[in-house]
Amino acid sequence: MSCEGRLNVLLKWFGDPSADEINDRRLKEWRANYDEARSIASYFRWMAGHPEAPRAHGESRDG
């Protein structure tokens, strides 16, 4: 079965999502990605302010 055929079968089973549903999904994905990026940035800011914190694999700031 071709990709287009599979898509048509899925649309028959689950229905064609409305534009609002698609926008809601995109917004949820964007928020999750944004929250993850903020968490990572916060971690790196914290690490920059705490030079005594252990590093991955025993690395030191000096190299």
Buried (B, 14 or more C-beta within 10 A) or exposed (E): EEEEEEEEEEEEEEEEEEEEEEEEEEEEEEEEEEEEEEEEEEEEEEEEEEEEEEEEEEEEEEE
